[in-house]
């Protein structure tokens, strides 16, 4: 084990240096103290449990008894879950002429049962951050007096693991997908968390219920991927009376984004990604007849119109964020490619029996796997290369020009105003904060 782990090969001596290490009666804290002790440092072991700290001190001395350049070990009580204990420790250190050349903020708790510190803060945040923050601030004047000095904070890759909320219409299929993902990723070292919530994009009521739950339960939303969609369906209306493709692919995602935007703003830097399609190039936006009541229904035209709306929405959202001087929230729209998925399940009904299979055979050489099809979405969500881009359209992980129809600012504004009217948005998401959002189901 550990064949590929990095190691410190420095032979630097620490004679005459004073180092404070928190949480060091076991684990990496103890090993760190042992290394500093062997290099000649005076190490102050700041620990909550004095008995265990004394045992660790004895063990370290025994292990290092034959080392030629030993320093000195001092045990002091310091409970990082108690501001009183931290202040008492710091007062003792500062009341002497003790130098501080290095401070190692190592102590911490992980995945503890829900609880609060002595000062009323959630245990992890209170101990791992606030305790060390206060300790560092109180000792900083002395540290400054002994420059060059170093302050080392021990974190974890857990800070980079995402919590992914799968917003799905079919909970059973979502659970199966979750199990498959968890199984596929079982050997990865830095996994996040997957949560499933019901959200039926063909129902604005369901969108509001989902959004209300997320706003009440989640402290932040860093990335929103508007991915759900239907394609080339038989003529049908949503629960709210909108043509199914326009209602699901655009209006529902518009409402979802608007309801979550106050929280997204507060979570900046954040990104909003609309999964569109190259099909947006084929037809113009007809806002006077979105339900095809004045013209023959075309499933492909309805699909293309909804995908054009995705691009226009992303561009107009970027413009309005800029107009309101909201920084750190970027928008993206994209063409994922022709992908082998269930999206074309209605082709047999729309065209002719066997159409889906035939089209699949003809387009097979140009089809992407779901994994390859997801790459542009992932690029827009996480890649640093596009971190400062907003309102653009992407294909194969590169910003490209969308169809000229998607660059029409007047159409984008009209679509926005129509969407606000159709979904019944009754507040300004650009000016309110999360606490002010009242979602009526």
Secondary structure, DSSP 8 states (H G I E B T S, - for coil): --TT----------TT-EEEEES-SSHHHHHHHHHHHHTT-EEEEEES-HHHHHHHHHHHHHHTTT-TT--EEEEEE--TT-HHHHHHHHHHHHTTT---SEEEE-----S--S-B-TTSSBHHIIIIIIIHHHHHHHHHHHHHHT-S-EEEE---GGGG--EEEEEES-HHHHHHHHHHHHHHTTT-SS--EEEEEE--TT-HHHHHHHHHHHHHH-S---EEEE-----S--S-B-TTSSBHHHIIIIIHHHHHHHHHHHHHHHT-SEEEEEEE-GGGGSS---TT-TT-SSS---HHHHHHHHHHHHHHHHHHHHHHHHHTT--SEEEEEEE--SB-SGGGTTHHHHT-TTHHHHHHHHHGGG-B-HHHHTHHHHHHHH-GGGTT--SEEEETTEEE---GGGG-HHHHHHHHHHHHHHHT--S-TTT--GGG-----
